[in-house]
Amino acid sequence: MVELSPGRPAAGRRSATFFFLILLSGAIALIVIGAVVDGMLYLVSIGVLLLVVAVLYLLVRSIVRSRRGRPTAF
């Protein structure tokens, strides 16, 4: 079994967090650019969709983590 030091996340969790941060920052950037530049309303729409995807990703990850620790009743 591989032991992990308490201060460092596992490689898979690190890449998932990186993915989430890229997704979130891209969504915020598109929303800001779309709101500032006239006629770029589609960028706001894409940014909002990316923001929804980021929140759904966090929700699914939270559900998976919470079910991992519970014993099944089979």
C-alpha positions as a printed NumPy array, in Angstrom:
array([[  0.   ,   0.   ,   0.   ],
       [  1.232,   3.492,  -0.81 ],
       [  1.377,   5.931,   2.079],
       [  0.621,   9.55 ,   1.431],
       [  2.062,  12.353,   3.451],
       [ -0.713,  14.38 ,   5.126],
       [  0.399,  17.67 ,   3.599],
       [  0.422,  16.592,  -0.054],
       [ -2.593,  15.443,  -2.049],
       [ -2.45 ,  12.354,  -4.243],
       [ -1.525,  12.85 ,  -7.892],
       [ -5.087,  12.177,  -9.083],
       [ -6.587,  14.675,  -6.669],
       [ -3.98 ,  17.252,  -7.632],
       [ -4.835,  17.   , -11.341],
       [ -8.58 ,  17.109, -10.597],
       [ -8.11 ,  20.257,  -8.537],
       [ -6.012,  21.781, -11.32 ],
       [ -8.75 ,  20.928, -13.85 ],
       [-11.374,  22.54 , -11.638],
       [ -9.319,  25.712, -11.161],
       [ -8.712,  26.035, -14.91 ],
       [-12.42 ,  25.497, -15.597],
       [-13.47 ,  28.023, -12.968],
       [-10.969,  30.701, -14.007],
       [-11.898,  30.246, -17.677],
       [-15.581,  30.645, -16.851],
       [-14.971,  33.806, -14.839],
       [-12.742,  35.254, -17.561],
       [-15.347,  34.609, -20.271],
       [-18.099,  36.144, -18.162],
       [-16.031,  39.271, -17.475],
       [-14.899,  39.666, -21.1  ],
       [-18.402,  39.071, -22.389],
       [-19.859,  41.622, -19.979],
       [-17.255,  44.295, -20.741],
       [-17.018,  44.009, -24.534],
       [-20.122,  45.162, -26.371],
       [-21.719,  42.519, -28.595],
       [-20.011,  39.56 , -26.92 ],
       [-23.052,  38.203, -25.111],
       [-22.28 ,  34.677, -26.325],
       [-19.084,  34.743, -24.217],
       [-21.193,  35.383, -21.128],
       [-23.379,  32.411, -22.076],
       [-20.378,  30.113, -22.542],
       [-18.886,  31.359, -19.267],
       [-22.098,  30.658, -17.377],
       [-22.273,  27.17 , -18.882],
       [-18.68 ,  26.492, -17.798],
       [-19.522,  27.751, -14.327],
       [-22.468,  25.342, -14.153],
       [-20.195,  22.491, -15.272],
       [-17.682,  23.402, -12.555],
       [-20.372,  23.383,  -9.867],
       [-21.752,  20.05 , -11.105],
       [-18.227,  18.627, -11.056],
       [-17.846,  19.664,  -7.413],
       [-21.248,  18.17 ,  -6.575],
       [-20.45 ,  14.81 ,  -8.175],
       [-17.01 ,  14.713,  -6.561],
       [-18.553,  15.444,  -3.168],
       [-21.155,  12.692,  -3.569],
       [-18.535,  10.16 ,  -4.657],
       [-16.314,  11.024,  -1.692],
       [-19.181,  10.791,   0.798],
       [-20.256,   7.352,  -0.465],
       [-16.722,   5.984,  -0.477],
       [-16.501,   5.897,   3.322],
       [-19.925,   4.342,   4.   ],
       [-20.367,   0.579,   4.222],
       [-22.901,  -0.936,   1.85 ],
       [-25.879,  -2.926,   3.132],
       [-25.61 ,  -5.91 ,   0.811]])
